[in-house]
Amino acid sequence: MQPLLVTKYEFTIRTRNGAIVEGLSIQGRDEEDARRKLAQMYRECEVLESRGVKASLSGRGNHPVSYEEVMDLIVSGQSGGN
């Protein structure tokens, strides 16, 4: 079975009150879909930066996903200057 690829988009935004929020990770079919979801959560925000991040969910259907695989996905989504 081929690994399932999930596309997430990571955003840095400025909220309508001026606060900068970094590392927002939103799953979407494409960047437009992810931006639409972002706009629903943070109305009137300004997108300062965005990038696509592909994550592999290997093992689904064949064996349970291990703790290490889950942590790799979490950590890969948080890398970026913390």
C-alpha positions in Angstrom: 0.0 0.0 0.0 1.3 3.4 -0.9 1.8 6.0 1.9 -1.0 8.5 2.1 0.3 12.0 1.5 -1.4 14.9 3.3 -0.8 18.5 2.3 -0.8 21.0 5.0 -0.1 24.7 4.7 1.8 26.6 7.3 0.9 30.3 7.7 2.3 33.3 9.5 -0.4 36.0 9.8 -1.2 39.3 11.3 -4.6 39.4 13.1 -7.0 42.2 12.7 -5.7 43.6 16.1 -2.1 43.5 14.9 -0.8 40.4 16.7 1.6 38.2 14.7 0.7 34.5 14.8 3.3 32.0 13.4 3.2 28.3 12.7 -0.6 28.0 11.9 -0.9 24.6 10.2 -4.1 24.0 8.2 -4.9 20.9 6.0 -6.4 21.6 2.6 -7.0 20.2 -0.8 -4.9 23.1 -2.1 -3.6 26.4 -0.8 -6.8 28.2 -1.7 -8.8 25.8 0.4 -6.4 26.2 3.3 -6.6 30.0 3.0 -10.4 29.8 3.0 -10.3 27.8 6.3 -7.8 30.2 7.7 -10.1 33.2 6.9 -13.0 31.5 8.7 -10.9 31.2 11.9 -9.1 34.5 11.7 -11.4 37.0 10.0 -9.8 40.0 8.4 -6.3 38.6 9.0 -3.3 39.4 6.7 -1.3 36.5 5.4 2.4 37.4 5.8 3.8 34.0 4.7 2.6 30.6 3.6 4.2 27.4 2.5 3.0 23.9 1.7 4.2 21.0 3.8 3.6 17.4 2.7 3.3 14.8 5.4 3.3 11.0 4.9 0.9 8.9 6.9 2.5 5.6 6.1 1.3 2.5 7.7 -2.4 3.1 7.6 -4.2 0.0 6.8 -1.1 -2.2 7.2 -0.1 -1.6 10.8 -0.9 1.0 13.5 1.1 4.3 13.2 3.8 4.3 15.9 4.3 7.0 18.5 7.6 8.0 16.8 5.8 8.5 13.4 3.2 10.7 15.1 5.9 12.7 16.9 7.8 13.1 13.6 4.7 14.6 12.0 4.1 17.0 15.0 7.8 18.1 15.2 8.1 18.6 11.4 5.1 21.0 11.6 6.7 23.0 14.4 10.2 23.5 13.0 10.7 27.1 12.1 12.5 29.3 14.6 11.1 28.3 18.0 
